[in-house]
Amino acid sequence: MSEIKWELLFDPQLAIDSLPYVLGGIWYTLLISLVSMALGLIIGFFLALARTSHFAVLQWPARLYISFMRGVPILVILFLLYFGFPVIGIEFTAVQAALIGFSLNSAAYMAEIFRSSLSSVDIGQWESSKALGMNYWQTMKRIILPQSVRIAIPPLSNVLMDLIKASSLAAMITVPEMFQKARIVGAREYDLLTVIILVALIYWAICSVMTVLQNYLEKRFANYL
């Protein structure tokens, strides 16, 4: 322990000087995370419906998609979209590839969250709404979704925080988000440790804000249980 150079662990002055530049990439971090979350929610919801469908033509493609996306690392998907697809004439910008990749990947996880939360609503709710003359979509909108959303909020919040942290992988395809900018500062100043700790603290702060939002939403939807 005596040989460890603790004075080189963190340079406060470098962190303060680098903070504005590193935060310049926060917009890409939030863009990728929030847009991918929104698109993933939409895709994931319909995947969940297809996954639970009684029609094999809907159920099995959804099962295959979910299995593939959950089984392949997101970095492989990003490389496939950004470096692989141009071989066949399909080109995306780095940001477009990141948005598409994270949206499609997160949708698979959210589909399973939706499936489990929807199935947790008692079957009697469906039977009662049918007796009242409601159709499928009326029942889903007015009865099932409000109850299942509360159950889905904690795992969906985890997906969002995973997206925020995983957005740093977009640096590997040249997206100028926070981690990419931190790497540039670290290479320029020959002090990677300081800027890595700095960007870790920024990610922690963002995820802490999301945790507060999660707690608020849980209380907001608690009256449906």
MARLUMNU-738999 format. One record per atom (N, C-alpha, C): x, y, z negated; residue in one letter. Coordinates in steps of 0.1 Angstrom, whole numbers, padded with zeros to 4 digits, always signed. Example, Ala and Ser with C-alpha at 12.3 -4.5 7.8 and 13.67 -1.06 7.14 Angstrom:
BEGIN
+0132-0057-0078A +0123-0045-0078A +0132-0033-0078A +0128-0022-0071S +0137-0011-0071S +0129+0000-0079S 
***
This chain:
BEGIN
+0008-0012+0000M +0000+0000+0000M +0009+0013+0000M +0020+0012-0006S +0029+0023-0007S +0035+0028+0007S +0034+0018+0016E +0039+0021+0030E +0029+0028+0039E +0017+0028+0034I +0006+0034+0042I +0007+0050+0042I +0007+0056+0054K +0008+0070+0055K -0005+0077+0054K -0010+0079+0041W -0023+0084+0039W -0025+0098+0044W -0015+0106+0045E -0016+0119+0050E -0019+0120+0065E -0017+0109+0072L -0021+0108+0086L -0035+0103+0088L -0042+0099+0078L -0055+0093+0079L -0065+0103+0086L -0065+0115+0081F -0075+0125+0086F -0069+0139+0085F -0070+0146+0096D -0065+0160+0097D -0077+0169+0097D -0081+0176+0086P -0093+0184+0085P -0092+0196+0095P -0081+0202+0097Q -0080+0213+0106Q -0082+0209+0121Q -0077+0197+0125L -0080+0192+0138L -0094+0189+0140L -0100+0183+0129A -0115+0179+0130A -0123+0192+0132A -0120+0202+0125I -0128+0215+0126I -0126+0221+0140I -0113+0221+0144D -0111+0227+0157D -0117+0219+0169D -0118+0206+0167S -0123+0197+0178S -0138+0196+0177S -0144+0200+0166L -0158+0197+0165L -0167+0203+0176L -0165+0216+0180P -0173+0222+0191P -0172+0214+0204P -0160+0210+0207Y -0158+0202+0219Y -0164+0189+0219Y -0163+0182+0208V -0169+0168+0206V -0184+0169+0206V -0189+0179+0199L -0204+0181+0199L -0209+0185+0213L -0201+0190+0222G -0205+0193+0235G -0211+0180+0242G -0207+0169+0238G -0212+0156+0244G -0224+0151+0237G -0229+0158+0227I -0241+0152+0219I -0253+0152+0228I -0254+0162+0238W -0266+0162+0246W -0267+0150+0255W -0256+0145+0260Y -0256+0132+0267Y -0259+0121+0258Y -0254+0121+0246T -0257+0110+0236T -0272+0110+0234T -0278+0121+0231L -0293+0122+0228L -0301+0119+0240L -0296+0124+0252L -0304+0122+0265L -0305+0107+0267L -0293+0100+0267I -0293+0086+0270I -0301+0078+0259I -0300+0082+0247S -0307+0074+0236S -0322+0076+0236S -0326+0089+0237L -0341+0092+0236L -0348+0088+0249L -0342+0091+0261V -0349+0088+0273V -0350+0072+0275V -0339+0066+0271S -0339+0051+0272S -0349+0045+0262S -0350+0051+0251M -0360+0046+0241M -0374+0048+0246M -0377+0060+0252A -0391+0062+0258A -0394+0053+0269A -0385+0051+0278L -0387+0042+0290L -0388+0028+0285L -0379+0024+0275G -0379+0011+0270G -0392+0008+0263G -0398+0017+0256L -0411+0015+0249L -0422+0012+0259L -0422+0019+0270I -0432+0017+0281I -0430+0003+0287I -0418+0001+0292I -0415-0012+0298I -0417-0024+0288I -0413-0022+0276G -0414-0032+0266G -0428-0036+0262G -0437-0026+0262F -0451-0028+0259F -0457-0037+0269F -0455-0034+0282F -0461-0042+0292F -0455-0056+0293F -0442-0056+0290L -0435-0069+0289L -0441-0078+0279L -0444-0072+0267A -0451-0079+0256A -0464-0085+0260A -0472-0076+0267L -0485-0081+0272L -0483-0092+0282L -0474-0091+0291A -0471-0102+0300A -0466-0115+0293A -0458-0113+0283R -0452-0124+0275R -0463-0132+0268R -0473-0125+0264T -0484-0132+0256T -0496-0135+0265T -0495-0133+0278S -0506-0136+0287S -0508-0151+0289S -0520-0154+0292H -0523-0168+0295H -0520-0172+0309H -0516-0162+0317F -0513-0165+0331F -0498-0167+0333F -0494-0179+0338A -0480-0183+0339A -0473-0174+0348A -0479-0168+0358V -0473-0159+0368V -0468-0146+0361V -0474-0143+0350L -0470-0131+0342L -0461-0135+0331L -0464-0146+0324Q -0457-0150+0312Q -0442-0154+0315Q -0440-0163+0325W -0427-0168+0327W -0417-0158+0333W -0421-0149+0342P -0411-0139+0346P -0407-0130+0334P -0417-0127+0325A -0414-0119+0314A -0405-0126+0304A -0407-0139+0302R -0398-0147+0294R -0384-0147+0299R -0383-0148+0313L -0369-0149+0319L -0362-0136+0318L -0370-0125+0320Y -0364-0111+0319Y -0359-0109+0305Y -0367-0112+0295I -0363-0109+0281I -0351-0118+0277I -0351-0130+0281S -0340-0139+0278S -0327-0134+0284S -0328-0130+0297F -0316-0125+0304F -0310-0112+0297F -0319-0102+0295M -0314-0090+0289M -0309-0091+0275M -0315-0100+0267R -0310-0102+0254R -0297-0110+0253R -0295-0117+0264G -0283-0126+0264G -0271-0121+0271G -0272-0109+0278V -0261-0103+0285V -0257-0090+0278V -0244-0088+0275P -0239-0076+0268P -0243-0063+0277P -0246-0053+0270I -0250-0040+0277I -0239-0035+0285I -0226-0037+0280L -0215-0032+0288L -0214-0039+0302L -0218-0052+0302V -0218-0059+0315V -0228-0053+0324V -0240-0050+0319I -0251-0044+0327I -0246-0030+0332I -0240-0022+0324L -0235-0009+0328L -0225-0010+0339L -0216-0019+0338F -0206-0021+0348F -0212-0027+0361F -0222-0035+0360L -0229-0040+0371L -0236-0029+0379L -0243-0020+0372L -0250-0009+0378L -0240+0001+0384L -0230+0005+0377Y -0221+0016+0381Y -0210+0011+0391Y -0204-0001+0388F -0193-0005+0397F -0197-0016+0407F -0207-0024+0403G -0211-0035+0411G -0221-0032+0423G -0231-0025+0420F -0242-0022+0430F -0236-0014+0442F -0227-0005+0440P -0221+0002+0452P -0216-0008+0463P -0212-0020+0459V -0207-0030+0469V -0218-0033+0479V -0231-0033+0474I -0242-0036+0483I -0249-0024+0488I -0243-0012+0486G -0249+0001+0491G -0258+0008+0482G -0259+0004+0469I -0268+0011+0459I -0259+0018+0450I -0259+0031+0449E -0251+0039+0441E -0258+0047+0431E -0254+0047+0419F -0259+0055+0408F -0249+0064+0402F -0252+0076+0398T -0243+0084+0390T -0241+0077+0376T -0231+0081+0369A -0228+0075+0356A -0240+0077+0347A -0246+0089+0346V -0257+0091+0337V -0269+0082+0342V -0272+0082+0355Q -0283+0074+0360Q -0281+0059+0356Q -0269+0054+0358A -0266+0040+0355A -0268+0037+0340A -0264+0047+0331A -0265+0045+0317A -0280+0045+0313A -0288+0054+0319L -0302+0055+0316L -0309+0042+0320L -0306+0038+0332I -0313+0025+0337I -0309+0013+0329I -0296+0012+0326G -0290+0001+0319G -0296+0000+0305G -0295+0011+0297F -0300+0011+0283F -0315+0009+0283F -0323+0015+0292S -0337+0014+0292S -0341-0001+0295S -0336-0007+0305L -0339-0021+0308L -0335-0031+0297L -0323-0028+0291N -0319-0037+0280N -0327-0036+0268N -0329-0023+0263S -0337-0021+0251S -0351-0026+0253S -0357-0025+0265A -0371-0030+0267A -0373-0044+0263A -0363-0052+0265A -0364-0067+0262A -0365-0068+0247A -0358-0061+0239Y -0358-0062+0224Y -0372-0056+0219Y -0376-0045+0225M -0388-0039+0221M -0400-0048+0225M -0399-0055+0236A -0410-0064+0240A -0413-0074+0229A -0402-0080+0223E -0404-0090+0213E -0409-0083+0200E -0405-0071+0197I -0410-0064+0185I -0425-0062+0187I -0429-0057+0199F -0444-0055+0202F -0451-0068+0201F -0446-0079+0206R -0452-0091+0206R -0455-0096+0192R -0445-0095+0184S -0447-0100+0170S -0457-0091+0162S -0456-0077+0164S -0465-0068+0157S -0479-0069+0162S -0481-0071+0175L -0495-0073+0180L -0501-0086+0175L -0493-0097+0174S -0498-0110+0170S -0500-0110+0154S -0495-0100+0147S -0497-0100+0133S -0510-0094+0129S -0517-0088+0138V -0530-0082+0136V -0540-0094+0136V -0548-0095+0126D -0557-0107+0125D -0566-0108+0137D -0568-0121+0141I -0577-0124+0153I -0591-0119+0151I -0595-0118+0138G -0609-0113+0135G -0611-0099+0140G -0600-0091+0141Q -0601-0077+0146Q -0606-0078+0161Q -0600-0087+0169W -0604-0088+0183W -0619-0093+0184W -0623-0102+0175E -0636-0108+0176E -0646-0097+0172E -0643-0089+0162S -0652-0079+0157S -0654-0068+0168S -0643-0064+0174S -0644-0054+0185S -0652-0059+0197S -0650-0072+0200K -0658-0078+0211K -0673-0078+0208K -0676-0081+0195A -0690-0081+0191A -0696-0067+0192A -0688-0056+0191L -0692-0043+0192L -0693-0038+0206L -0689-0047+0216G -0691-0043+0230G -0678-0036+0235G -0667-0036+0228M -0655-0030+0233M -0648-0039+0243M -0642-0033+0254N -0634-0041+0263N -0620-0043+0258N -0611-0049+0266Y -0598-0052+0261Y -0590-0040+0258Y -0590-0030+0267W -0582-0018+0265W -0587-0009+0254W -0601-0009+0253Q -0606-0001+0241Q -0602-0007+0228Q -0603-0020+0227T -0598-0027+0215T -0584-0024+0212T -0576-0025+0223M -0561-0023+0221M -0558-0009+0216M -0565+0001+0222K -0562+0015+0219K -0568+0019+0205K -0580+0015+0202R -0586+0020+0190R -0584+0011+0177R -0582-0002+0180I -0581-0011+0168I -0568-0018+0166I -0562-0023+0176I -0550-0032+0175I -0537-0023+0174I -0536-0014+0183L -0523-0006+0184L -0521+0002+0171L -0531+0009+0166P -0529+0017+0153P -0524+0008+0142P -0529-0004+0141Q -0524-0013+0130Q -0510-0019+0133Q -0508-0022+0146S -0495-0028+0149S -0483-0019+0149S -0486-0006+0152V -0476+0004+0153V -0468+0005+0140V -0476+0006+0129R -0470+0007+0115R -0461-0005+0113R -0464-0016+0117I -0456-0028+0115I -0443-0027+0124I -0445-0021+0136A -0434-0021+0145A -0424-0010+0143A -0428+0000+0135I -0419+0012+0133I -0405+0009+0128I -0404+0001+0117P -0390-0002+0112P -0381-0009+0122P -0385-0020+0129P -0377-0026+0139P -0374-0017+0151P -0384-0009+0155L -0382+0000+0166L -0372+0011+0162L -0373+0016+0150S -0363+0025+0145S -0349+0020+0146S -0348+0007+0143N -0334+0000+0144N -0330+0000+0158N -0339-0002+0167V -0335-0002+0182V -0330+0012+0186V -0337+0022+0181L -0333+0036+0184L -0319+0039+0179L -0317+0035+0166M -0303+0037+0161M -0293+0029+0168M -0296+0017+0172D -0287+0009+0180D -0284+0016+0193D -0294+0022+0199L -0292+0029+0212L -0283+0041+0210L -0285+0049+0199I -0277+0060+0196I -0262+0056+0195I -0260+0045+0188K -0246+0041+0186K -0240+0034+0199K -0249+0026+0206A -0244+0020+0218A -0242+0029+0229A -0248+0041+0228S -0246+0051+0239S -0231+0055+0241S -0223+0052+0230S -0208+0054+0231S -0202+0046+0242S -0209+0034+0245L -0203+0026+0256L -0204+0032+0270L -0213+0042+0271A -0214+0050+0283A -0201+0057+0287A -0193+0059+0277A -0179+0064+0280A -0171+0056+0289A -0174+0043+0289M -0167+0033+0297M -0170+0035+0312M -0181+0042+0315I -0184+0045+0329I -0184+0060+0332I -0176+0066+0324T -0172+0081+0325T -0183+0091+0322T -0193+0087+0314V -0203+0096+0309V -0197+0105+0299V -0197+0118+0300P -0190+0127+0290P -0197+0129+0277P -0201+0118+0270E -0208+0119+0258E -0198+0121+0246E -0202+0120+0234M -0193+0124+0223M -0181+0115+0222M -0182+0102+0223F -0171+0093+0221F -0161+0096+0232F -0165+0098+0244Q -0156+0101+0255Q -0148+0114+0252Q -0155+0124+0247K -0148+0137+0244K -0138+0135+0233K -0142+0126+0223A -0133+0124+0212A -0121+0117+0216A -0122+0108+0226R -0110+0101+0231R -0101+0110+0238R -0107+0120+0245I -0099+0130+0252I -0090+0138+0242I -0097+0143+0232V -0090+0151+0221V -0080+0142+0215V -0083+0130+0211G -0073+0121+0205G -0061+0119+0213G -0063+0117+0226A -0051+0115+0235A -0043+0127+0237A -0050+0139+0237R -0043+0151+0239R -0035+0155+0226R -0040+0153+0215E -0034+0157+0202E -0026+0146+0195E -0026+0134+0202Y -0019+0123+0196Y -0024+0119+0182Y -0037+0121+0180D -0043+0118+0167D -0057+0112+0169D -0057+0099+0173L -0070+0093+0176L -0078+0090+0163L -0071+0087+0152L -0077+0084+0140L -0086+0095+0135L -0082+0107+0135T -0090+0119+0130T -0102+0120+0138T -0101+0120+0151V -0113+0123+0160V -0123+0111+0159V -0117+0099+0158I -0126+0087+0156I -0134+0088+0144I -0128+0092+0133I -0135+0094+0120I -0145+0105+0121I -0141+0116+0128L -0151+0127+0131L -0163+0123+0138L -0161+0115+0149V -0173+0111+0157V -0181+0101+0150V -0175+0093+0141A -0182+0083+0133A -0191+0091+0123A -0187+0102+0117L -0195+0109+0108L -0207+0116+0116L -0204+0120+0128I -0215+0126+0136I -0226+0116+0139I -0222+0104+0143Y -0232+0094+0146Y -0239+0090+0133Y -0232+0090+0122W -0239+0087+0109W -0249+0098+0106W -0246+0110+0108A -0255+0121+0105A -0268+0120+0114A -0266+0117+0127I -0277+0115+0136I -0286+0104+0132I -0280+0093+0128C -0288+0081+0124C -0295+0084+0111C -0289+0092+0102S -0296+0096+0089S -0308+0104+0092S -0308+0113+0102V -0320+0121+0106V -0331+0111+0111V -0327+0101+0119M -0336+0092+0124M -0343+0083+0113M -0335+0081+0102T -0340+0073+0091T -0351+0082+0084T -0349+0095+0083V -0359+0103+0077V -0372+0103+0085V -0370+0104+0098L -0381+0104+0107L -0389+0090+0106L -0381+0079+0105Q -0387+0066+0103Q -0396+0066+0091Q -0391+0071+0080N -0398+0071+0067N -0411+0079+0068N -0410+0090+0075Y -0422+0099+0077Y -0433+0091+0085Y -0429+0085+0096L -0438+0077+0105L -0444+0066+0097L -0437+0059+0089E -0442+0048+0081E -0453+0053+0072E -0451+0064+0066K -0462+0070+0057K -0473+0074+0065K -0471+0080+0077R -0481+0085+0085R -0491+0074+0090R -0485+0062+0093F -0494+0052+0098F -0498+0042+0087F -0494+0045+0075A -0497+0035+0064A -0512+0034+0061A -0520+0044+0065N -0534+0043+0062N -0541+0033+0071N -0534+0028+0082Y -0540+0018+0090Y -0539+0004+0085Y -0532+0002+0074L -0530-0011+0068L -0540-0013+0057L 
***
